[in-house]
Amino acid sequence: MAHCQVCNDLEKRDELEPRLAFDFTPTEILRSAFEQGCESCIIILESLRQSETADWSFRQDVRLVCARCCEQKEKNCDSLFLDVFFIDDRQKLELEVYSLQPHGESFTWRAILPRPSISGHPLSPGALAWVRSLLGECTAQHGSCTNSKSRRLPKRVLSLRQTNDGLYNVKLIEPTGKYAPYAALSHCWGNERTCLTLRSNFEDQKQDISWSTMPKTFRDAIVFAMQLDISLLWIDSLCIIQDDPTDWEIESSKMADVYQYATLTLAATASTSDSAGCFSEDENRPNYIEIITPENVADTSRIAVRQALKHWNVSVGNDMLSDFPLLSRAWAFQERLLAPRVLHFCASELVWECRELTICECGALVQEGSPCGMYFNVVKSSEDEAKHQALDRQGELDFSLALQLQRLEELEEAAVNIERAQDEDENREEPEKDHGVGVDEQNTEELVQEHLERVGLDVTPVQHFHRLVEQYSRLRLTKQSDRLPALSGLCERVQHLRGDYWAGLWSKSIAFDLMWRVNTLNLDANNGGRALEYRAPSWSWAAIESPVNYWHDITDDYSSIEPTKDSEFQSRRALLYQSGSIKVSVELAGQNPFGEVNSAILTV
């Protein structure tokens, strides 16, 4: 039987094509469904008709529909998506058609895949069970997500307790030296900052923080944490004294520990401010429609349609900013990378990220690893490499020392032989000195030194840090003076690998860290140019308001060069040697070595 001319029975017309894709008008799909009797077109038509609202009608308002289904991969595979374009200029509607059949059961259409139905609300039994299951699996089975160190509590945390009448009691405590599981909140502050710990209310906050004074984001995080049996919560605006510069500087510099030792980080990813909340108050919002198939459709499998959920792996530009505003904030950048587990509260679903897994409720986003996992693996592999380098250095030095000792023994033996020969025959010519061993010794020392220089280049963290800076420089800050402090947690985490930190650059790779650039030369103070108020030296990327990039064709390759006569190699080699002549002095604004600076001088 010939395939349908409209949908090709939901099969690719050519197996070499990367995805199934076709488009149709309302007239074409109606004719195919009713006149030709194509069951695939009937399913598509019913998905569209049953998704109608009071705002639109499929027959009257739709101009074109594009159907697509990407090639199935190991874990990330799309079900059937319908992009609905309207006659007027309203935004397109994206629908997802999926199966309610359990995974593994036979199904007629390969393009319509099984998907879980989302819970509808984070506090629903289904959502809480989903999170508890992932948290339990992660803590029990994910080696990279489980901290080997005990979780010493931050200097201050919020103590959470629910009374018998269902009310919540919250107060600020200082659990010096104690160990316990706790959660941390990652959030956009917004413009209304009404709930802060200040010097004037610090003692009162330790007695009680009024529930009515806390913004919705804080209340949502508290309620959710307690549903997971977590009774301690860290929120920056309440756990740091905001009008005490010394306390703020010290405690903000400890964020690396706060987030990397938290049992779970709750991220208000879809909220633009603390007043917006982590999630909606509506606990019964519909999230899908089960399609009622006509009697003439032979396949009785359960099929559903829903408005497609948005995911940040495919969102760009303004969509990313509007759908996931937290991910555009600079402070949240390091919080996400440092935390071993992050639960994102998105507009329509929850998304779980840990170092070994990323998964969303709807099932469209499933992948091994995450940004925090990539960061952890880079740091861990760099630490392992540093240990190997130390062993290599010791081995090479031992080898060099052995050669030198052997040379001394040979020279002593040669001297004895010469003296003996002279005693035996004073008229005998003095034998020529054997320079061979000396030449070999010199060559060996050069080879050893060259090897030590080569294995000493911690390339992976250099490349990774450059990419972090490129991403970070595109993010938003309310206070531009936070340009360096908002990255301090990540820098503190890798200092033992990178050497001294100089206003956004590292001593071990200073020549390559200087190779940043802006994308345009037409920059001024009002258009992403250099900051009006001093916050970093001119040679640091942190002095610029605009995004920066690195010259990766140079910085990415300098570790893999081979000792040849190639001019490119020689220039890179020269650059490496020149790094040693660069001297830097930095005057810090406070006690945080990764924070604000008053001045800095670089001398070549």
Secondary structure, DSSP 8 states (H G I E B T S, - for coil): ----TTTGGGS-SSTTSSEEEEEE-HHHHHHHHHTS--HHHHHHHHHHHTT-BTTB-HHHHEEEEEEEEE---SS----EEEEEEESSS---EEEEEEE-S-TTS--S-TTS-B-----SSTTSHHHHHHHHHHHHHHHHH-TTTS-SS--B--S-EEEEEE-TTS-EEEEEE--TT-B---EEEE----S-------TTTHHHHTT---GGGS-HHHHHHHHHHHHTT--EEE-HHHHS-TT-HHHHHHHHTTHHHHHHT-SEEEE-TT-SSTTT-SS-S-S-----EE----TT------EEEEE----TTT--HHHHHHH-GGGGBHHHHHHHHH-SEEEEE-SSSEEEEESSEEEETTSS-EEE--HHHHHHHHHHHHHHHHHHHHHHHHHHHHHHHHHHHHHHHHHHHHHHHHHHHHHH-TTS-------HHHHHHHHHHHHHHHHHHHHT--HHHHHHHHHHHHHHTTSB-SSGGGTTGGGHHHHHHHHHHH--EETTEEGGGHHHHT-EEES-S---TTTT-B-SS--S-TTSGGGBSS-EEE-HHHHTTTTS--SSS-HHHHHHHHHHHHHTT-EEEEEESSS-TTS-EEEEEEE-
